[in-house]
């Protein structure tokens, strides 16, 4: 499924989310509980079936201790 606002965004968010979730040592279940969504929802984000909305991206970033911009395609200059 393609994100309604950006055709390339869904796959980028999915890959970034999966990488950061695993790096944080969280299972799908643990991460879903922390951001208050189902395991299926997290799996759909990671497998590119769907993408979280902007408010959820902020919650995801807070949970993973990263910036919301880390889920955009624009690289962050450090």
PDB file of N, CA, C and O in Angstrom, chain B, residues numbered from 101:
ATOM      1  N   UNK B 101       0.847  -1.184   0.000  1.00  0.00           N
ATOM      2  CA  UNK B 101       0.000   0.000   0.000  1.00  0.00           C
ATOM      3  C   UNK B 101       0.885   1.237   0.000  1.00  0.00           C
ATOM      4  O   UNK B 101       1.933   1.251   0.645  1.00  0.00           O
ATOM      5  N   UNK B 102       0.489   2.232  -0.689  1.00  0.00           N
ATOM      6  CA  UNK B 102       1.243   3.474  -0.784  1.00  0.00           C
ATOM      7  C   UNK B 102       0.614   4.497   0.144  1.00  0.00           C
ATOM      8  O   UNK B 102      -0.610   4.609   0.219  1.00  0.00           O
ATOM      9  N   UNK B 103       1.451   5.242   0.849  1.00  0.00           N
ATOM     10  CA  UNK B 103       0.952   6.297   1.709  1.00  0.00           C
ATOM     11  C   UNK B 103       0.266   7.336   0.840  1.00  0.00           C
ATOM     12  O   UNK B 103       0.786   7.697  -0.215  1.00  0.00           O
ATOM     13  N   UNK B 104      -0.872   7.816   1.256  1.00  0.00           N
ATOM     14  CA  UNK B 104      -1.663   8.712   0.422  1.00  0.00           C
ATOM     15  C   UNK B 104      -0.965  10.021   0.093  1.00  0.00           C
ATOM     16  O   UNK B 104      -1.296  10.652  -0.911  1.00  0.00           O
ATOM     17  N   UNK B 105      -0.011  10.447   0.908  1.00  0.00           N
ATOM     18  CA  UNK B 105       0.651  11.725   0.678  1.00  0.00           C
ATOM     19  C   UNK B 105       2.012  11.616   0.011  1.00  0.00           C
ATOM     20  O   UNK B 105       2.508  12.606  -0.527  1.00  0.00           O
ATOM     21  N   UNK B 106       2.624  10.453   0.032  1.00  0.00           N
ATOM     22  CA  UNK B 106       3.966  10.314  -0.520  1.00  0.00           C
ATOM     23  C   UNK B 106       4.206   8.862  -0.908  1.00  0.00           C
ATOM     24  O   UNK B 106       4.316   8.001  -0.035  1.00  0.00           O
ATOM     25  N   UNK B 107       4.289   8.581  -2.194  1.00  0.00           N
ATOM     26  CA  UNK B 107       4.437   7.198  -2.636  1.00  0.00           C
ATOM     27  C   UNK B 107       5.656   6.474  -2.085  1.00  0.00           C
ATOM     28  O   UNK B 107       5.609   5.254  -1.922  1.00  0.00           O
ATOM     29  N   UNK B 108       6.730   7.168  -1.796  1.00  0.00           N
ATOM     30  CA  UNK B 108       7.929   6.508  -1.300  1.00  0.00           C
ATOM     31  C   UNK B 108       8.037   6.467   0.206  1.00  0.00           C
ATOM     32  O   UNK B 108       8.929   5.812   0.745  1.00  0.00           O
ATOM     33  N   UNK B 109       7.151   7.149   0.891  1.00  0.00           N
ATOM     34  CA  UNK B 109       7.261   7.299   2.341  1.00  0.00           C
ATOM     35  C   UNK B 109       6.994   6.019   3.107  1.00  0.00           C
ATOM     36  O   UNK B 109       7.702   5.724   4.070  1.00  0.00           O
ATOM     37  N   UNK B 110       5.996   5.253   2.707  1.00  0.00           N
ATOM     38  CA  UNK B 110       5.612   4.068   3.460  1.00  0.00           C
ATOM     39  C   UNK B 110       6.770   3.091   3.617  1.00  0.00           C
ATOM     40  O   UNK B 110       7.031   2.622   4.725  1.00  0.00           O
ATOM     41  N   UNK B 111       7.458   2.780   2.548  1.00  0.00           N
ATOM     42  CA  UNK B 111       8.540   1.801   2.636  1.00  0.00           C
ATOM     43  C   UNK B 111       9.701   2.335   3.458  1.00  0.00           C
ATOM     44  O   UNK B 111      10.355   1.573   4.170  1.00  0.00           O
ATOM     45  N   UNK B 112       9.965   3.624   3.372  1.00  0.00           N
ATOM     46  CA  UNK B 112      11.065   4.191   4.139  1.00  0.00           C
ATOM     47  C   UNK B 112      10.758   4.144   5.630  1.00  0.00           C
ATOM     48  O   UNK B 112      11.619   3.776   6.430  1.00  0.00           O
ATOM     49  N   UNK B 113       9.561   4.506   6.003  1.00  0.00           N
ATOM     50  CA  UNK B 113       9.187   4.467   7.418  1.00  0.00           C
ATOM     51  C   UNK B 113       9.232   3.036   7.937  1.00  0.00           C
ATOM     52  O   UNK B 113       9.714   2.797   9.044  1.00  0.00           O
ATOM     53  N   UNK B 114       8.741   2.091   7.162  1.00  0.00           N
ATOM     54  CA  UNK B 114       8.738   0.690   7.585  1.00  0.00           C
ATOM     55  C   UNK B 114      10.129   0.176   7.884  1.00  0.00           C
ATOM     56  O   UNK B 114      10.356  -0.455   8.917  1.00  0.00           O
ATOM     57  N   UNK B 115      11.056   0.442   6.990  1.00  0.00           N
ATOM     58  CA  UNK B 115      12.439  -0.016   7.178  1.00  0.00           C
ATOM     59  C   UNK B 115      13.085   0.673   8.373  1.00  0.00           C
ATOM     60  O   UNK B 115      13.762   0.026   9.173  1.00  0.00           O
ATOM     61  N   UNK B 116      12.881   1.973   8.498  1.00  0.00           N
ATOM     62  CA  UNK B 116      13.477   2.730   9.604  1.00  0.00           C
ATOM     63  C   UNK B 116      12.896   2.278  10.944  1.00  0.00           C
ATOM     64  O   UNK B 116      13.624   2.136  11.926  1.00  0.00           O
ATOM     65  N   UNK B 117      11.594   2.056  10.978  1.00  0.00           N
ATOM     66  CA  UNK B 117      10.950   1.614  12.212  1.00  0.00           C
ATOM     67  C   UNK B 117      11.466   0.248  12.632  1.00  0.00           C
ATOM     68  O   UNK B 117      11.834   0.049  13.790  1.00  0.00           O
ATOM     69  N   UNK B 118      11.494  -0.686  11.703  1.00  0.00           N
ATOM     70  CA  UNK B 118      11.951  -2.041  12.033  1.00  0.00           C
ATOM     71  C   UNK B 118      13.384  -2.013  12.563  1.00  0.00           C
ATOM     72  O   UNK B 118      13.686  -2.643  13.577  1.00  0.00           O
ATOM     73  N   UNK B 119      14.257  -1.289  11.885  1.00  0.00           N
ATOM     74  CA  UNK B 119      15.649  -1.201  12.289  1.00  0.00           C
ATOM     75  C   UNK B 119      15.786  -0.620  13.707  1.00  0.00           C
ATOM     76  O   UNK B 119      16.527  -1.148  14.536  1.00  0.00           O
ATOM     77  N   UNK B 120      15.072   0.451  13.960  1.00  0.00           N
ATOM     78  CA  UNK B 120      15.173   1.102  15.273  1.00  0.00           C
ATOM     79  C   UNK B 120      14.514   0.276  16.376  1.00  0.00           C
ATOM     80  O   UNK B 120      15.003   0.247  17.505  1.00  0.00           O
ATOM     81  N   UNK B 121      13.411  -0.393  16.057  1.00  0.00           N
ATOM     82  CA  UNK B 121      12.743  -1.241  17.059  1.00  0.00           C
ATOM     83  C   UNK B 121      13.649  -2.396  17.468  1.00  0.00           C
ATOM     84  O   UNK B 121      13.791  -2.691  18.654  1.00  0.00           O
ATOM     85  N   UNK B 122      14.253  -3.038  16.497  1.00  0.00           N
ATOM     86  CA  UNK B 122      15.154  -4.155  16.789  1.00  0.00           C
ATOM     87  C   UNK B 122      16.379  -3.669  17.552  1.00  0.00           C
ATOM     88  O   UNK B 122      16.821  -4.321  18.498  1.00  0.00           O
ATOM     89  N   UNK B 123      16.930  -2.525  17.147  1.00  0.00           N
ATOM     90  CA  UNK B 123      18.094  -1.965  17.844  1.00  0.00           C
ATOM     91  C   UNK B 123      17.768  -1.649  19.310  1.00  0.00           C
ATOM     92  O   UNK B 123      18.636  -1.731  20.179  1.00  0.00           O
ATOM     93  N   UNK B 124      16.514  -1.290  19.569  1.00  0.00           N
ATOM     94  CA  UNK B 124      16.083  -1.001  20.934  1.00  0.00           C
ATOM     95  C   UNK B 124      15.796  -2.277  21.721  1.00  0.00           C
ATOM     96  O   UNK B 124      15.517  -2.221  22.919  1.00  0.00           O
ATOM     97  N   UNK B 125      15.864  -3.426  21.049  1.00  0.00           N
ATOM     98  CA  UNK B 125      15.632  -4.697  21.723  1.00  0.00           C
ATOM     99  C   UNK B 125      14.174  -4.980  22.015  1.00  0.00           C
ATOM    100  O   UNK B 125      13.857  -5.722  22.945  1.00  0.00           O
ATOM    101  N   UNK B 126      13.274  -4.388  21.219  1.00  0.00           N
ATOM    102  CA  UNK B 126      11.845  -4.558  21.458  1.00  0.00           C
ATOM    103  C   UNK B 126      11.229  -5.529  20.464  1.00  0.00           C
ATOM    104  O   UNK B 126      11.537  -5.492  19.273  1.00  0.00           O
ATOM    105  N   UNK B 127      10.360  -6.394  20.961  1.00  0.00           N
ATOM    106  CA  UNK B 127       9.590  -7.268  20.086  1.00  0.00           C
ATOM    107  C   UNK B 127       8.431  -6.461  19.504  1.00  0.00           C
ATOM    108  O   UNK B 127       8.152  -5.348  19.948  1.00  0.00           O
ATOM    109  N   UNK B 128       7.766  -7.030  18.513  1.00  0.00           N
ATOM    110  CA  UNK B 128       6.569  -6.372  17.978  1.00  0.00           C
ATOM    111  C   UNK B 128       5.554  -6.124  19.086  1.00  0.00           C
ATOM    112  O   UNK B 128       4.954  -5.052  19.166  1.00  0.00           O
ATOM    113  N   UNK B 129       5.371  -7.128  19.939  1.00  0.00           N
ATOM    114  CA  UNK B 129       4.399  -7.010  21.031  1.00  0.00           C
ATOM    115  C   UNK B 129       4.789  -5.908  22.009  1.00  0.00           C
ATOM    116  O   UNK B 129       3.957  -5.078  22.373  1.00  0.00           O
ATOM    117  N   UNK B 130       6.043  -5.897  22.432  1.00  0.00           N
ATOM    118  CA  UNK B 130       6.497  -4.885  23.399  1.00  0.00           C
ATOM    119  C   UNK B 130       6.365  -3.483  22.820  1.00  0.00           C
ATOM    120  O   UNK B 130       5.893  -2.564  23.489  1.00  0.00           O
ATOM    121  N   UNK B 131       6.786  -3.331  21.573  1.00  0.00           N
ATOM    122  CA  UNK B 131       6.703  -2.013  20.951  1.00  0.00           C
ATOM    123  C   UNK B 131       5.249  -1.584  20.791  1.00  0.00           C
ATOM    124  O   UNK B 131       4.901  -0.442  21.092  1.00  0.00           O
ATOM    125  N   UNK B 132       4.399  -2.494  20.321  1.00  0.00           N
ATOM    126  CA  UNK B 132       2.984  -2.185  20.173  1.00  0.00           C
ATOM    127  C   UNK B 132       2.348  -1.748  21.479  1.00  0.00           C
ATOM    128  O   UNK B 132       1.547  -0.814  21.506  1.00  0.00           O
ATOM    129  N   UNK B 133       2.707  -2.429  22.567  1.00  0.00           N
ATOM    130  CA  UNK B 133       2.170  -2.052  23.878  1.00  0.00           C
ATOM    131  C   UNK B 133       2.626  -0.645  24.267  1.00  0.00           C
ATOM    132  O   UNK B 133       1.851   0.126  24.833  1.00  0.00           O
ATOM    133  N   UNK B 134       3.873  -0.313  23.967  1.00  0.00           N
ATOM    134  CA  UNK B 134       4.401   0.996  24.342  1.00  0.00           C
ATOM    135  C   UNK B 134       3.758   2.141  23.561  1.00  0.00           C
ATOM    136  O   UNK B 134       3.569   3.231  24.102  1.00  0.00           O
ATOM    137  N   UNK B 135       3.423   1.901  22.295  1.00  0.00           N
ATOM    138  CA  UNK B 135       2.793   2.961  21.500  1.00  0.00           C
ATOM    139  C   UNK B 135       1.275   2.785  21.410  1.00  0.00           C
ATOM    140  O   UNK B 135       0.591   3.530  20.709  1.00  0.00           O
ATOM    141  N   UNK B 136       0.765   1.785  22.134  1.00  0.00           N
ATOM    142  CA  UNK B 136      -0.672   1.536  22.274  1.00  0.00           C
ATOM    143  C   UNK B 136      -1.366   1.199  20.956  1.00  0.00           C
ATOM    144  O   UNK B 136      -2.426   1.737  20.637  1.00  0.00           O
ATOM    145  N   UNK B 137      -0.738   0.289  20.194  1.00  0.00           N
ATOM    146  CA  UNK B 137      -1.358  -0.260  18.984  1.00  0.00           C
ATOM    147  C   UNK B 137      -1.161  -1.771  19.009  1.00  0.00           C
ATOM    148  O   UNK B 137      -0.381  -2.295  19.804  1.00  0.00           O
ATOM    149  N   UNK B 138      -1.871  -2.454  18.136  1.00  0.00           N
ATOM    150  CA  UNK B 138      -1.764  -3.912  18.088  1.00  0.00           C
ATOM    151  C   UNK B 138      -0.479  -4.355  17.401  1.00  0.00           C
ATOM    152  O   UNK B 138       0.165  -3.588  16.685  1.00  0.00           O
ATOM    153  N   UNK B 139      -0.128  -5.607  17.639  1.00  0.00           N
ATOM    154  CA  UNK B 139       1.017  -6.212  16.956  1.00  0.00           C
ATOM    155  C   UNK B 139       0.793  -6.134  15.443  1.00  0.00           C
ATOM    156  O   UNK B 139       1.722  -5.854  14.686  1.00  0.00           O
ATOM    157  N   UNK B 140      -0.435  -6.380  15.016  1.00  0.00           N
ATOM    158  CA  UNK B 140      -0.759  -6.357  13.595  1.00  0.00           C
ATOM    159  C   UNK B 140      -0.503  -4.982  12.988  1.00  0.00           C
ATOM    160  O   UNK B 140      -0.027  -4.883  11.857  1.00  0.00           O
ATOM    161  N   UNK B 141      -0.812  -3.933  13.723  1.00  0.00           N
ATOM    162  CA  UNK B 141      -0.577  -2.577  13.217  1.00  0.00           C
ATOM    163  C   UNK B 141       0.905  -2.329  13.026  1.00  0.00           C
ATOM    164  O   UNK B 141       1.316  -1.811  11.988  1.00  0.00           O
ATOM    165  N   UNK B 142       1.714  -2.690  14.013  1.00  0.00           N
ATOM    166  CA  UNK B 142       3.168  -2.513  13.893  1.00  0.00           C
ATOM    167  C   UNK B 142       3.683  -3.328  12.710  1.00  0.00           C
ATOM    168  O   UNK B 142       4.499  -2.839  11.929  1.00  0.00           O
ATOM    169  N   UNK B 143       3.217  -4.548  12.576  1.00  0.00           N
ATOM    170  CA  UNK B 143       3.645  -5.396  11.462  1.00  0.00           C
ATOM    171  C   UNK B 143       3.266  -4.776  10.120  1.00  0.00           C
ATOM    172  O   UNK B 143       4.052  -4.829   9.174  1.00  0.00           O
ATOM    173  N   UNK B 144       2.081  -4.194  10.026  1.00  0.00           N
ATOM    174  CA  UNK B 144       1.668  -3.551   8.763  1.00  0.00           C
ATOM    175  C   UNK B 144       2.558  -2.356   8.447  1.00  0.00           C
ATOM    176  O   UNK B 144       2.879  -2.117   7.283  1.00  0.00           O
ATOM    177  N   UNK B 145       2.962  -1.598   9.475  1.00  0.00           N
ATOM    178  CA  UNK B 145       3.882  -0.483   9.238  1.00  0.00           C
ATOM    179  C   UNK B 145       5.214  -1.002   8.710  1.00  0.00           C
ATOM    180  O   UNK B 145       5.764  -0.473   7.744  1.00  0.00           O
ATOM    181  N   UNK B 146       5.722  -2.042   9.359  1.00  0.00           N
ATOM    182  CA  UNK B 146       7.046  -2.557   9.001  1.00  0.00           C
ATOM    183  C   UNK B 146       7.063  -3.281   7.660  1.00  0.00           C
ATOM    184  O   UNK B 146       8.096  -3.308   6.991  1.00  0.00           O
ATOM    185  N   UNK B 147       5.952  -3.861   7.262  1.00  0.00           N
ATOM    186  CA  UNK B 147       5.896  -4.580   5.990  1.00  0.00           C
ATOM    187  C   UNK B 147       5.343  -3.711   4.865  1.00  0.00           C
ATOM    188  O   UNK B 147       5.046  -4.202   3.776  1.00  0.00           O
ATOM    189  N   UNK B 148       5.213  -2.448   5.131  1.00  0.00           N
ATOM    190  CA  UNK B 148       4.848  -1.455   4.117  1.00  0.00           C
ATOM    191  C   UNK B 148       3.409  -1.543   3.634  1.00  0.00           C
ATOM    192  O   UNK B 148       3.086  -1.029   2.563  1.00  0.00           O
ATOM    193  N   UNK B 149       2.537  -2.188   4.407  1.00  0.00           N
ATOM    194  CA  UNK B 149       1.118  -2.229   4.053  1.00  0.00           C
ATOM    195  C   UNK B 149       0.431  -0.919   4.396  1.00  0.00           C
ATOM    196  O   UNK B 149      -0.574  -0.558   3.783  1.00  0.00           O
ATOM    197  N   UNK B 150       0.967  -0.217   5.365  1.00  0.00           N
ATOM    198  CA  UNK B 150       0.373   1.023   5.842  1.00  0.00           C
ATOM    199  C   UNK B 150       1.465   1.858   6.482  1.00  0.00           C
ATOM    200  O   UNK B 150       2.568   1.361   6.709  1.00  0.00           O
ATOM    201  N   UNK B 151       1.182   3.106   6.773  1.00  0.00           N
ATOM    202  CA  UNK B 151       2.141   3.981   7.446  1.00  0.00           C
ATOM    203  C   UNK B 151       1.441   4.703   8.595  1.00  0.00           C
ATOM    204  O   UNK B 151       0.255   5.018   8.497  1.00  0.00           O
ATOM    205  N   UNK B 152       2.157   4.962   9.666  1.00  0.00           N
ATOM    206  CA  UNK B 152       1.573   5.709  10.783  1.00  0.00           C
ATOM    207  C   UNK B 152       1.327   7.158  10.380  1.00  0.00           C
ATOM    208  O   UNK B 152       2.033   7.704   9.532  1.00  0.00           O
ATOM    209  N   UNK B 153       0.321   7.775  10.993  1.00  0.00           N
ATOM    210  CA  UNK B 153       0.082   9.190  10.717  1.00  0.00           C
ATOM    211  C   UNK B 153       1.119  10.036  11.458  1.00  0.00           C
ATOM    212  O   UNK B 153       1.912   9.510  12.240  1.00  0.00           O
ATOM    213  N   UNK B 154       1.110  11.323  11.215  1.00  0.00           N
ATOM    214  CA  UNK B 154       2.129  12.224  11.767  1.00  0.00           C
ATOM    215  C   UNK B 154       2.155  12.209  13.290  1.00  0.00           C
ATOM    216  O   UNK B 154       3.233  12.233  13.884  1.00  0.00           O
ATOM    217  N   UNK B 155       0.998  12.170  13.931  1.00  0.00           N
ATOM    218  CA  UNK B 155       0.971  12.139  15.401  1.00  0.00           C
ATOM    219  C   UNK B 155       1.596  10.858  15.931  1.00  0.00           C
ATOM    220  O   UNK B 155       2.305  10.873  16.937  1.00  0.00           O
ATOM    221  N   UNK B 156       1.329   9.744  15.246  1.00  0.00           N
ATOM    222  CA  UNK B 156       1.895   8.471  15.678  1.00  0.00           C
ATOM    223  C   UNK B 156       3.405   8.442  15.443  1.00  0.00           C
ATOM    224  O   UNK B 156       4.140   7.847  16.232  1.00  0.00           O
ATOM    225  N   UNK B 157       3.872   9.073  14.378  1.00  0.00           N
ATOM    226  CA  UNK B 157       5.321   9.129  14.137  1.00  0.00           C
ATOM    227  C   UNK B 157       6.006   9.822  15.313  1.00  0.00           C
ATOM    228  O   UNK B 157       7.086   9.405  15.729  1.00  0.00           O
ATOM    229  N   UNK B 158       5.398  10.864  15.847  1.00  0.00           N
ATOM    230  CA  UNK B 158       5.965  11.550  17.013  1.00  0.00           C
ATOM    231  C   UNK B 158       5.991  10.629  18.234  1.00  0.00           C
ATOM    232  O   UNK B 158       6.966  10.620  18.984  1.00  0.00           O
ATOM    233  N   UNK B 159       4.931   9.862  18.433  1.00  0.00           N
ATOM    234  CA  UNK B 159       4.871   8.923  19.561  1.00  0.00           C
ATOM    235  C   UNK B 159       5.908   7.810  19.386  1.00  0.00           C
ATOM    236  O   UNK B 159       6.560   7.408  20.349  1.00  0.00           O
ATOM    237  N   UNK B 160       6.056   7.319  18.160  1.00  0.00           N
ATOM    238  CA  UNK B 160       7.047   6.287  17.863  1.00  0.00           C
ATOM    239  C   UNK B 160       8.447   6.817  18.150  1.00  0.00           C
ATOM    240  O   UNK B 160       9.256   6.143  18.787  1.00  0.00           O
ATOM    241  N   UNK B 161       8.724   8.020  17.678  1.00  0.00           N
ATOM    242  CA  UNK B 161      10.043   8.621  17.881  1.00  0.00           C
ATOM    243  C   UNK B 161      10.342   8.798  19.365  1.00  0.00           C
ATOM    244  O   UNK B 161      11.451   8.518  19.819  1.00  0.00           O
ATOM    245  N   UNK B 162       9.364   9.258  20.107  1.00  0.00           N
ATOM    246  CA  UNK B 162       9.545   9.431  21.554  1.00  0.00           C
ATOM    247  C   UNK B 162       9.828   8.089  22.227  1.00  0.00           C
ATOM    248  O   UNK B 162      10.711   7.994  23.079  1.00  0.00           O
ATOM    249  N   UNK B 163       9.093   7.072  21.851  1.00  0.00           N
ATOM    250  CA  UNK B 163       9.262   5.735  22.418  1.00  0.00           C
ATOM    251  C   UNK B 163      10.648   5.178  22.131  1.00  0.00           C
ATOM    252  O   UNK B 163      11.248   4.526  22.985  1.00  0.00           O
ATOM    253  N   UNK B 164      11.160   5.434  20.924  1.00  0.00           N
ATOM    254  CA  UNK B 164      12.459   4.903  20.523  1.00  0.00           C
ATOM    255  C   UNK B 164      13.615   5.870  20.806  1.00  0.00           C
ATOM    256  O   UNK B 164      14.762   5.592  20.457  1.00  0.00           O
ATOM    257  N   UNK B 165      13.306   6.999  21.437  1.00  0.00           N
ATOM    258  CA  UNK B 165      14.306   8.014  21.805  1.00  0.00           C
ATOM    259  C   UNK B 165      15.087   8.515  20.588  1.00  0.00           C
ATOM    260  O   UNK B 165      16.312   8.631  20.614  1.00  0.00           O
ATOM    261  N   UNK B 166      14.337   8.806  19.525  1.00  0.00           N
ATOM    262  CA  UNK B 166      14.913   9.412  18.324  1.00  0.00           C
ATOM    263  C   UNK B 166      14.055  10.610  17.946  1.00  0.00           C
ATOM    264  O   UNK B 166      13.028  10.865  18.575  1.00  0.00           O
ATOM    265  N   UNK B 167      14.466  11.336  16.934  1.00  0.00           N
ATOM    266  CA  UNK B 167      13.684  12.477  16.458  1.00  0.00           C
ATOM    267  C   UNK B 167      12.686  12.021  15.403  1.00  0.00           C
ATOM    268  O   UNK B 167      12.971  11.083  14.657  1.00  0.00           O
ATOM    269  N   UNK B 168      11.521  12.663  15.322  1.00  0.00           N
ATOM    270  CA  UNK B 168      10.571  12.314  14.270  1.00  0.00           C
ATOM    271  C   UNK B 168      11.196  12.427  12.876  1.00  0.00           C
ATOM    272  O   UNK B 168      10.843  11.672  11.970  1.00  0.00           O
ATOM    273  N   UNK B 169      12.110  13.358  12.713  1.00  0.00           N
ATOM    274  CA  UNK B 169      12.783  13.540  11.428  1.00  0.00           C
ATOM    275  C   UNK B 169      13.585  12.306  11.023  1.00  0.00           C
ATOM    276  O   UNK B 169      13.886  12.128   9.843  1.00  0.00           O
ATOM    277  N   UNK B 170      13.932  11.455  11.979  1.00  0.00           N
ATOM    278  CA  UNK B 170      14.655  10.228  11.664  1.00  0.00           C
ATOM    279  C   UNK B 170      13.803   9.273  10.826  1.00  0.00           C
ATOM    280  O   UNK B 170      14.315   8.295  10.283  1.00  0.00           O
ATOM    281  N   UNK B 171      12.513   9.557  10.724  1.00  0.00           N
ATOM    282  CA  UNK B 171      11.621   8.730   9.920  1.00  0.00           C
ATOM    283  C   UNK B 171      11.255   9.410   8.602  1.00  0.00           C
ATOM    284  O   UNK B 171      10.406   8.917   7.859  1.00  0.00           O
ATOM    285  N   UNK B 172      11.891  10.535   8.319  1.00  0.00           N
ATOM    286  CA  UNK B 172      11.660  11.183   7.026  1.00  0.00           C
ATOM    287  C   UNK B 172      12.763  10.739   6.072  1.00  0.00           C
ATOM    288  O   UNK B 172      13.761  10.154   6.492  1.00  0.00           O
ATOM    289  N   UNK B 173      12.579  11.015   4.815  1.00  0.00           N
ATOM    290  CA  UNK B 173      13.592  10.624   3.845  1.00  0.00           C
ATOM    291  C   UNK B 173      14.755  11.608   3.817  1.00  0.00           C
ATOM    292  O   UNK B 173      15.822  11.290   3.292  1.00  0.00           O
ATOM    293  N   UNK B 174      14.562  12.783   4.369  1.00  0.00           N
ATOM    294  CA  UNK B 174      15.627  13.771   4.380  1.00  0.00           C
ATOM    295  C   UNK B 174      16.642  13.411   5.460  1.00  0.00           C
ATOM    296  O   UNK B 174      16.264  13.237   6.619  1.00  0.00           O
ATOM    297  N   UNK B 175      17.908  13.295   5.112  1.00  0.00           N
ATOM    298  CA  UNK B 175      18.908  12.952   6.130  1.00  0.00           C
ATOM    299  C   UNK B 175      19.078  14.078   7.138  1.00  0.00           C
ATOM    300  O   UNK B 175      18.969  15.257   6.801  1.00  0.00           O
ATOM    301  N   UNK B 176      19.340  13.703   8.357  1.00  0.00           N
ATOM    302  CA  UNK B 176      19.558  14.669   9.423  1.00  0.00           C
ATOM    303  C   UNK B 176      21.049  14.921   9.537  1.00  0.00           C
ATOM    304  O   UNK B 176      21.838  13.983   9.651  1.00  0.00           O
ATOM    305  N   UNK B 177      21.432  16.184   9.505  1.00  0.00           N
ATOM    306  CA  UNK B 177      22.844  16.542   9.633  1.00  0.00           C
ATOM    307  C   UNK B 177      23.201  16.556  11.103  1.00  0.00           C
ATOM    308  O   UNK B 177      22.536  17.207  11.909  1.00  0.00           O
ATOM    309  N   UNK B 178      24.254  15.835  11.450  1.00  0.00           N
ATOM    310  CA  UNK B 178      24.657  15.737  12.850  1.00  0.00           C
ATOM    311  C   UNK B 178      25.868  16.605  13.091  1.00  0.00           C
ATOM    312  O   UNK B 178      26.371  16.665  14.213  1.00  0.00           O
TER     313      UNK B 178
END
